[in-house]
Amino acid sequence: MQISLLYVGRLKEQFIELGERVYVKKLAPFCKLKLIEVKSFGHLKGQSRKAIIDKEGVEIIKKIPKDSYVIILDKTGKKFVSEDMVKKIDFWLNTGKNIVLIIGGAFGISFEVKNMACEQLSLSDLTFTHEMARLIFLEQLYRGFTILKHVPYHY
């Protein structure tokens, strides 16, 4: 099974890039992880938020492989605790499909992409940059795999 983390926009902060590399390496024994960047349109002047979200949505949809189990990370999604991540991972592993997790851009995720989602999850009631959300989610994915596979978290 492959897990793809599909996200809008480039990383700007070096510390997040370094942290992301740490968790990608730590996740390697547990799953095939692919990071997929989608072009951000947030920089376009004179465009409405909806227009930007819709343009990013078109690009996101192009990158979703057919017959994938799609999960959106969004502030309006279902909140969960770390222990629930174990159940989520176990469920995802048993779908027989590739898993695609999507983190939208600064203004959110299009209606069309949300309609494709099998699940919508929220990391917290707190607001994070989409860059921080990437790092936090990777850490939670790693934590979930270590619990599921009975591997000490700190190794």
C-alpha positions, 0 to 999 in steps of 0.5 A: 500500500502506498500513502500519498500526502498531497499538499498545496504549495512549497515549503518556505521554512527550512525547519519544517523541511528538516522535520519532514525529512526526519518523519519520512525516513522514520515512516519508511519501514512502515509504508511507502510514502509519497509527497506530492506538491500541487502548485499554489495559486494564492499569490494571484492578485485580483482573484477571489478566494473561491477562484484560487481554491477552485484552481488549486482544486483542479490541480489536486484532482489531476494528482489523485490516482484512480481508485484511491481512498481519499482523506482530506485534512481540514478544520471542518473535519472529524477531530481525533486523538492519537490513539484513533490514528491507530484505528485509522491506519489499520482501516486504511491498510485493509481498504486494499487501496492507495491512500491519498491524504490532502492538505489544501492551500491557505484558503482551503479545499474546493467543493469538488475535492471535498466531494471526492473524500472518503473521510475528512479529518481535523488535526486540532481546534487550533489553527496551523499553517498548512506547512505545520499541518504537514509536519504534525500529520506526518508525526501523528502518522508515524506515532500511529504506525509505531503503536500499531506495529508495537514498535517503541516510539523513540527508537 
